Amino acid sequence: MPIADLEAIAIIEEPFAEMKQITISMSDAHYRPALIHAVRKNTTVAGLVKMFRASLVEDRTEFERLKRKEREIRESIHAFCASERLSREEVHARNPFC
C-alpha cells in the first residue's frame, strides 16, 4: 500500500459520539509536505485533518458570533442624525499623528 493512502481517519462529531470513519487518498507530492508539517506540529497527518475540521467549525461559529454582534449593534442604534457628524477638520484634529 502506498504511503499516500491514509486510511480510517476518525472524526469525532461530539465528545463520546459514535465515530465516523473516512478514507482519504492523496499523491506523494501532497502527502510529504503534509507529513513534514505534521512533524513540525508534533502530530500526525490525521491529526492535521482533525485540526482542519475543527477550524472549519470555529470559523462558522466566529462568523455567526460576528453576525449576531452586528445585529445587536444595529438594534442599539435608535436614532441617527447626519448633522451631528464631525467636520473633516474635527476628525483630523482628534488624531495628532495624522
Buried (B, 14 or more C-beta within 10 A) or exposed (E): EEEBEBEEBEBEEEEEEEEEEEEBEBEEEEBEEBBEEBEEEEBBBBEBBBEEBEEEEEEEEEEEEEEEEEEEEEEEEEEEEEEEEEEEEEEEEEEEEE
